[in-house]
């Protein structure tokens, strides 16, 4: 239901293609600045509801769009 409580964050980014810093694995982007934006709201960063949605006696918040705007704002400072 959109929770990140059981998610595991992989710390070894070299195992990922476009995030890898290894020029052999990622010849184009290995030396670029990269940002890992952890996904957890269940709306693929498109939600922008002010009020929660009730589902199976739970309150779900869809604010991914707002989260992504704040991430870009933070990175642009």
C-alpha positions as CSV (number, residue, x, y, z in Angstrom):
1,X,0.0,0.0,0.0
2,X,2.8,2.4,-0.9
3,X,4.9,1.8,2.2
4,X,8.6,1.8,2.2
5,X,8.8,0.0,5.6
6,X,10.1,-3.3,4.1
7,X,12.1,-1.9,1.2
8,X,15.8,-2.5,1.1
9,X,18.1,0.2,-0.3
10,X,21.0,-1.1,-2.3
11,X,24.1,0.9,-1.4
12,X,26.4,-0.6,-4.1
13,X,25.4,1.5,-7.1
14,X,28.1,0.0,-9.2
15,X,25.9,-3.0,-9.7
16,X,23.4,-0.8,-11.7
17,X,23.9,0.1,-15.3
18,X,23.3,3.9,-15.6
19,X,24.3,4.5,-12.0
20,X,27.6,2.6,-12.2
21,X,30.8,4.6,-11.8
22,X,32.7,1.8,-13.7
23,X,33.6,3.0,-17.2
24,X,33.5,-0.5,-18.5
25,X,29.9,-1.0,-17.3
26,X,28.7,2.6,-18.0
27,X,31.0,4.2,-20.6
28,X,28.8,7.3,-21.2
29,X,27.6,8.3,-17.7
30,X,30.2,6.8,-15.4
31,X,31.6,10.2,-14.3
32,X,28.3,12.1,-14.3
33,X,26.6,13.3,-11.1
34,X,23.8,11.0,-10.2
35,X,20.9,11.1,-7.7
36,X,19.1,8.1,-6.2
37,X,15.6,9.2,-5.6
38,X,14.0,6.5,-3.5
39,X,10.4,5.7,-4.6
40,X,7.8,5.0,-1.9
41,X,4.5,6.7,-2.5
42,X,2.9,4.2,-4.9
43,X,1.9,6.8,-7.5
44,X,5.0,6.8,-9.6
45,X,5.7,10.4,-8.5
46,X,2.5,11.7,-10.1
47,X,0.2,12.0,-7.0
48,X,-0.6,15.5,-5.9
49,X,-3.6,15.1,-3.6
50,X,-3.9,17.3,-0.5
51,X,-6.2,14.9,1.4
52,X,-5.5,11.3,2.0
53,X,-7.5,8.5,0.2
54,X,-9.2,6.0,2.5
55,X,-8.6,2.3,1.5
56,X,-9.3,-0.7,3.7
57,X,-9.4,1.4,6.8
58,X,-6.1,3.0,6.0
59,X,-5.2,6.5,4.9
60,X,-3.1,6.7,1.8
61,X,-1.2,9.8,0.7
62,X,-0.4,10.5,-2.9
63,X,2.0,13.3,-3.0
64,X,4.8,12.0,-5.2
65,X,4.6,15.0,-7.6
66,X,5.2,17.3,-4.7
67,X,8.1,15.1,-3.5
68,X,9.8,15.2,-6.9
69,X,9.5,19.0,-7.1
70,X,11.1,19.3,-3.7
71,X,13.9,17.0,-4.7
72,X,14.7,19.1,-7.7
73,X,14.4,22.3,-5.7
74,X,16.9,20.9,-3.1
75,X,19.3,19.7,-5.9
76,X,19.1,23.1,-7.6
77,X,20.4,25.0,-4.5
